Amino acid sequence: MVVARRRQVQTRKVLAAALAVTAALLSGCASSPPPAKGFETAALQPYRLDSGDRLRVTVFEQPGLTNTYTIDQAGYIAFPLVGQVAARGQTLPALEGSIAGRLKKGYLRDPDVSIEIDRYRPVFVMGEVGRPGQYSYVPGMTAQNAIAIAGGFTPRGNERDVDVTRKVNGQVATGRTAITAPILAGDTIYVRERLF
C-alpha cells in the first residue's frame, strides 16, 4: 500500500514536471516579438536603396558618366566628378535628383539623370531549409519563394509562418509573418523547427 502510494506521488511529480516543460515550450513559441510599427506595410512603400544594391546610372548624352555603380557598405556610391553620393535610404527619384543637383554645380548645365536597379541586394534564408544561405532577390518575392530557392523545408521545418528580420525606418526589426507574405531585398528569413 505504501509502495503504491509512493508510485502515485512520483507519477504525479513526473507528470507535473512534463506539463511545466511543455507549457514553457509552447509559451516560448507563442511569444514572438510583435513586429515594429510599419513592419508589414514596408513592402508597400517605395523601394529604399541600401548597401549591396547595384545601380545602372544613365546621364543622357554623357557616356563617360553612364555606368553601373554598387552602393558600398557605408551607403555611398562613388560617382565621377562629384565624388561620394549618399544612397542609403534614398528612393530612386531622390537619388536621381541628388546626382543631377551635384552635376549642375559647375559640371553640366542641365543634367538628365536616370537610375534603375541592375541587381537588388540579396535575401538570406536560414533555419530549417535544405540549403541555408544568401540568394538573389526578385521583386514580388514571397517568403515561400525564397524558401523554395533555398531547397524547401526540412522535415522538421515549420511550414505555417516564418520570422523575418528587416530594416524598418532605419531600425532592424523582427516579426513573424505567413509564408505567403511579401519580402524585401535585404530581408533575413528564418524557418523555425516545429514541435510536433
N, C-alpha and C positions, 0 to 999 in steps of 0.2 A: 504494500500500500504506500509506504514512504517512498519507495523507488519510483513507483508510477507517478506520484505527486511531483518528485524532482524532475522527471522527464517532461511533465506538463509545463513546469516553470521554465525549464531550459528551452523547450519548444516555443513558448510564448516570447522568450527573450530573443531567440533567433529570428522569429517572425517579425517582432518589433524592430530589430536592427535592419532586417531586409527591407521592411516598409520605409524606414527612415532613409536608407540609402537610395531606394527607388524614388522617393519623394524629392530628395535633394537633386538627383539626376534630372528628373522631369522639370523641376523648378528652374534648373540651370538652362534647360533647353527653351523654356518659355520666356525667359527673361533676357531676350536680346535687347541691346540698347535701342531706344527709339531713334528713328532716323532724324537727322538735323533738319531744321526748317529749310524748306526748299529742296530737300534731297530728291524727292520724286519728281518735282517739276523741273529739275535741272536738265532733263532730257528734252524739254520743250523750249528751252532758252536758246538764243543764238549760240553757235559754236564759239568757245573761247580757246584761244591758242595757248600752248604750253610747251615745255621742253620736249624735244623729240619730234615735233611736227616738222615736216619738210614742205616748204612753200615754193610755188612757182611764181616769181615776181616778174611782171612784164611792164616795162616802161616804154610806151609806144614811141617809135622812131628813135630809140636809143638801144641798139643791140648790145652795146658794151655793158649796159646796166641790167638787161634782161637775163635772168639766170635762176637757178634753184638754190635756195638758202634753207639751212636747217636751224631751228631755234636751239640754242645751246642750253646747258644746264642752268645758267644764270638767268635764262629767259630772254636773251637778246639775239638778234641776227646782225651779222657784220655786213653792212651794205656799202658798196663803193661810194666814194665822195663824202658821204655823211657819217660814216663810222657805225658805232653800235646803236641799234634802234630797239627800244623795249617792245617786246611782242607778247610776253606772258600776260594772260588775262584779257588781251585785246580781241575784238571781233575782226573779221577780215576788212570790212569797210573802215573801221577805225585805224587799222594799221596802214591801209592804203592812203588815208588822209595824212597820217603821221609822216610817211615816207615822202609823199608829194609836198607837204609843207616844208620839210627839211631840204628837199631838192630845189624848191622855189627860192630859198635863201642863198642866192649867189651862183647857182649852177644851171638851172633851166628856167625859162620864162614861164611856161605853163605846163608842168609835167602831168602826164596822164598815166596813172599807175593802176594796174590791175593785179590782184593776187588770187590765186586758187591753191587749194591744198593738194600737193603732189602725193604725200603719204602721211596718214594720221599716225600719232603716237600709238604704241601697242596697248593691248589689254593683257592682263595677267590672270591665268586660271590656276587655282591651287586647290588642294584638298583631295577629296575622293573622286578623282578623274583619272582616265587612262594615262595621259601624258601631261602632267602639270608643266606650265611654262609660260612663255611670252608669245603672243600671237598677234597678227595684223588685225587692225580694226577696220570694219566696213560700216559706213553709215547705215542706220536702221537695224543694226545687230542687236539681238536679244541675248540674255544670259544663256538660254538654251542653245543658240547658235554657237556661242563661244565654247560651251561645254562639249558640243559635238565635234568642233575642230580639235579640241584637246583630248580626243579619244573616247568621249562619252563618260557616263557614270561608272564607277567601280560597283561591284555587287553590294558594297556597304554604303554607297552614296545616297544621301537624302535627295530624292527627286522632286520634292514639293517646292522648296524655296532655297535661296542661297543668301549668303552675306556678301554685300557689295560695298567696297570702300572706294570713295571718290572725293574729289575736291568740290566743295560747295561754298561759294562766296569766299574763296581763298583759304578755307579751313578743310582739313581732312575729316571726313565723317563716314561712319559705317552704319548700314541699315540692312534689314532683312527684307528681301523682295521675292516675288514669284519668279519662277524661271522664265516666264514669258515676258518679263519686264524689259524695256529697252535699256541698253547700257551705253556708256560714253567712252570715247577714247581715253586711255589712261586709267580706266577702272580696274580694280582687282576683284575678281570673283572667287569666293571661297565656298566650296561644296563641303558641307559638314557630313559626318558619319551619322547614319540613322541608328536609333537604339534597337529596333526590333526588325 
